[in-house]
Amino acid sequence: MKRFMLAVMLLILGACTTATAMPPAPAFYVIRHLHTPEGVTDPDLTQEGQEAARLLAARFGKGAIAAIYVNSTKRTQQTAAPLAAKLGLTPKFYDPRDTAGLVAMLKAETGPVLAVGHSNTVPDIVAGLGGERPAPLTHPDFGDIWRVERDGTTVRDKIR
């Protein structure tokens, strides 16, 4: 009987687990593509935009971003290229006309992610992630980056 009780106690103790705190879920980063000339279809980044893209890469260390999302435009790809190269990541493509689809892909990621968008998509992306919707962006609004926490806390910063 003692062996039976000992076996039962060991089974019960073995089933117990220690609760561990879950680390906070990683953040989302959303940036509008960097500086481009106005009125040009699918332009390359300007010299200023290329420099800002290098500053974006300098902002994040190894492991700070797990995935980068861009679309088929040169400006989003060129914005992300220095950071992707630094981190050894291959950017993932999304359809800029499908904000809901992009938001679903971002939320499915398990690490911190960066999405590069456009003046007309960034507010919807930030809001779709649960963040505070930014005011409409105009052509000169380059270099702003939004960090959206999984709880909706939103911080707007500038690439310097």
Secondary structure, 3 states (H helix, E strand, C coil): CHHHHHHHHHHHHHHCCCCCCCCCCCCEEEEECCCCCCCCCCCCCCHHHHHHHHHHHHHCCCCCCCEEEECCCHHHHHHHHHHHHHHCCCCEECCCCCHHHHHHHHHHCCCCEEEEECCCCHHHHHHHCCCCCCCCCCCCCCCEEEEECCCCCEEEEECC
